[in-house]
Amino acid sequence: MSQGRIVKVAGPLVIAEGMKDANMFDVVRVSDYELIGEILEIHGDRASIQVYEETSGLGPGGRVVSTGEPLSVELGPGLLENIYDGIQRPLEVMRRQVGPNITRGININALDRSKKWGFKPVKAKGDKVVAGDIIGTVQENEVFEHRIMVPFGIEGTIEDIKEGEFTVEDIVATVRTKDGELKPVKMMQKWPVRKQRPYKEKLAPDEPMITGQRTIDTLFPIAKGGVAAIPGPFGSGKTVVQHQLAKWADADLVVYIGCGERGNEMTDVLMEFPELKDPKTGHPLMKRTVLIANTSDMPVAAREASIYTGITIAEYFRDMGYSVALMADSTSRWAEALREMSGRLEEMPGEEGYPAYLASRLAQFYERAGKVVTLGSDRRTGSVSVIGAVSPPGGDLSEPVTQATLRIVKVFWGLDANLAYKRHFPAINWLISYSLYTDRLESWYEKNISKDFNKYRAEVMKILQEEAELEEIVRLVGIDALSPKDRVTLEAARSIREDYLHQNAFHETDTYSTLNKQYRMLKLILTYYHMSLEAVGKGVELKKLFSLPVVEKIGRAKYIGEDRVDEEFTRIENELAEQMSALMAKEGEQ
C-alpha cells in the first residue's frame, strides 16, 4: 500500500508525492477526511489525483493512501430501485445517516450487507461451470429475477452449493478448479468501471427497440444494442424524450444517468418513476430501474466517473441475458467535467478547450453498447442500448462534443427549438434526423408488422421532403400558385405532422403507440392522400375534399385505445371510402 503527502491542491485536483508504488487509476483516500480520489497521472513519485468530493480545507502535508484497487462498482442483488451518486454511493442511505446534504468523507457500501436474499440454485454439486454460467437466482422484487453468475476467471466443478437466505457477502457456492483450488462464489461481485465486461461474440443488431414514440419507431428507429444521440438546444425537450424512452422503451431494465443535469429534473424522475405503472408488469417503473444522479451542484470529478458507473451496471444485467436501455443525460456535462480536469492537469487543450482525447473517450463509452452472446456454456444473448443527450451551447451542432458523438452513433434525433416553441413534441426535426439501422431492420418490420410498413415509411419521408420544398415556393409567390396536387401534398404533410408525428406525453392513450397502431395510422393517412390525389385528378374541389366529415376522425385517430384499434380504424377506412366515392360520384354527375 502506497502512502504519500499532499503538495498541491487545485480544486478537485490534488498532487501528492511519495506515490511511486501506486498505479494509474488506483483509488486513494485523501487527508484525514478520507476523501475518495483516483490517480490520473504519475510523474516519478508524484501522482495527480482527481478527488470525487469537496476539497476545501485541504492543504499541503495531508496524507494520501492508495487502496491498490481501481475504481470499481459492486454488482449483485439490491441494485434495482436504488439511486446512487456518480461513484455508486447510495444516496437514500446517505440521507438517512447524515441528512439531506452530502457529507464528505462518508464511506457507505453500495449494496446492503445486512439484507438477506432468497437464493435458489439452478446448478447442483458436480456440475461443470465456466465464467458467466448462472448458478442460481434471486427474486429481487415482484418483477425482476436476479441471476447469480460465476465470476470472470473461475472455471471448474461445483464442490458445494447452498439454498436459503443469504447476504451478498455470504458464500453460496464453492467451485473446484482444474488445479484443485477451491474458489468461493458470493452473490456480489466487483468490477472496475473503466474496463469493459467480457463477452463471447458481438452480434449485428437486427431487432428494433420499440419505444412507442411514433417519430422514433417509424422514421428513425434504434435497434436493440444500438446507440443514439439526442442533441438539441436548451428547452427543446431532450430530457422529456429521454424520460419517455425510459418509461416506454422495450427493454427489461433501465439505467438512467443524470450527469450534470439540473437537480429539479432528477427530482421529476424520482417523483414520477415510483408512481408510473409499467405497461409490461403493472408495477411501478422503479422496480426495474437503477438511477445514477450526479447533478450540476455535485463534485465535478464524480460526474466524469458517473457514466462509467452506469454502463458497467448495464453490462452486468446484459450478461444475465437481459436487454438494457441506458440513458445518459447529458454527455455534454460529462465532457465539461473532462475539460475542467484536463485544464487543471495543464494538458494541451484541443478544440474549444476540450482535451485532445475527447473523441476517443466518447467512443470508449458508446462502444460498450451492443447486442452480444454472453459468457457461459449456454448461448445467452443480451443487449445494452445507449441513448445519450447532447446539450450544445446555443444549439450549435458544429461544436466538438456533438461532432465527436455523431461520428460514433448510428441514430441522430436532432431536436429543433422552433418545433418546441410551436408546442410540437417530440421536437425531433424530420429533415435533419436519421437512422442508419433502417435498412437492417426492414426485414423485421416486414415479418412482424406488415410488408407495407417500409413502403409507407419511405412515402411519409418523401411527402415531408416535398412539403419543405413547396413551403419555399409558398413563401415566395403564395399558396395560390400551387397546383391542386401540390395542395393535396401539403395537406397530407400537415396531417402527418399534426396527427401522426405530434404526440402528447401527458395523454393517457397518446403517450404510447404500439407498432400495429402506428401502421394503421400510417395506412389511414396515406389512403386519404392517395384518394385525394385521385379525386383532384377527376376535378373535385379542394374545399370539398378537405372538409369531408371523416377528416376530423383521421385527426383524432391517435386517441383511439389500443384495445379498439383494428375495429375503429377499419370503420374509419370504410367511412373514408364511402365519403370519397359519394364525392366523386357527385362530381361526375355535375
HELIX and SHEET records of a PDB file:
HELIX    1   1 LEU A   91  VAL A   98  1                                   8    
HELIX    2   2 ARG A  214  ARG A  214  1                                   1    
HELIX    3   3 THR A  215  LEU A  219  3                                   5    
HELIX    4   4 LYS A  238  TRP A  248  1                                  11    
HELIX    5   5 GLY A  263  GLU A  272  1                                  10    
HELIX    6   6 LEU A  285  ARG A  288  5                                   4    
HELIX    7   7 VAL A  300  ASP A  319  1                                  20    
HELIX    8   8 THR A  331  ARG A  344  1                                  14    
HELIX    9   9 GLU A  351  GLY A  353  5                                   3    
HELIX   10  10 LEU A  358  TYR A  366  1                                   9    
HELIX   11  11 PRO A  393  GLY A  395  5                                   3    
HELIX   12  12 PRO A  400  LEU A  406  1                                   7    
HELIX   13  13 ALA A  417  TYR A  421  1                                   5    
HELIX   14  14 THR A  438  ASN A  448  1                                  11    
HELIX   15  15 PHE A  453  VAL A  477  1                                  25    
HELIX   16  16 ILE A  479  ALA A  481  5                                   3    
HELIX   17  17 PRO A  484  SER A  495  1                                  12    
HELIX   18  18 ILE A  496  LEU A  501  3                                   6    
HELIX   19  19 LEU A  515  GLY A  537  1                                  23    
HELIX   20  20 LEU A  542  PHE A  546  1                                   5    
HELIX   21  21 PRO A  549  GLY A  555  1                                   7    
HELIX   22  22 ALA A  557  TYR A  559  5                                   3    
HELIX   23  23 GLU A  562  ARG A  564  5                                   3    
HELIX   24  24 VAL A  565  GLU A  589  1                                  25    
SHEET    1   A 7 GLN A   3  ALA A  10  0                                        
SHEET    2   A 7 LEU A  13  GLU A  17 -1                                        
SHEET    3   A 7 ARG A  46  VAL A  51 -1                                        
SHEET    4   A 7 LEU A  35  HIS A  43 -1                                        
SHEET    5   A 7 ASP A  26  VAL A  30 -1                                        
SHEET    6   A 7 ARG A  63  PRO A  70 -1                                        
SHEET    7   A 7 GLN A   3  ALA A  10 -1                                        
SHEET    1   B 2 SER A  72  LEU A  75  0                                        
SHEET    2   B 2 GLN A 189  PRO A 192 -1                                        
SHEET    1   C 8 ILE A  83  TYR A  84  0                                        
SHEET    2   C 8 THR A 289  ASN A 294  1                                        
SHEET    3   C 8 LEU A 253  CYS A 259  1                                        
SHEET    4   C 8 SER A 323  ASP A 329  1                                        
SHEET    5   C 8 THR A 381  VAL A 390  1                                        
SHEET    6   C 8 VAL A 227  PRO A 231  1                                        
SHEET    7   C 8 VAL A 411  PHE A 412  1                                        
SHEET    8   C 8 TYR A 434  SER A 435 -1                                        
SHEET    1   D 7 ILE A  83  TYR A  84  0                                        
SHEET    2   D 7 THR A 289  ASN A 294  1                                        
SHEET    3   D 7 LEU A 253  CYS A 259  1                                        
SHEET    4   D 7 SER A 323  ASP A 329  1                                        
SHEET    5   D 7 THR A 381  VAL A 390  1                                        
SHEET    6   D 7 GLY A 370  VAL A 373 -1                                        
SHEET    7   D 7 GLU A 201  LEU A 203 -1                                        
SHEET    1   E 4 GLU A 145  MET A 149  0                                        
SHEET    2   E 4 ILE A 134  GLN A 139 -1                                        
SHEET    3   E 4 TRP A 117  PRO A 121 -1                                        
SHEET    4   E 4 GLY A 164  PHE A 166 -1                                        
SHEET    1   F 4 LYS A 128  VAL A 129  0                                        
SHEET    2   F 4 GLY A 156  ILE A 161 -1                                        
SHEET    3   F 4 ILE A 171  ARG A 176 -1                                        
SHEET    4   F 4 LEU A 182  LYS A 186 -1                                        
END                                                                             
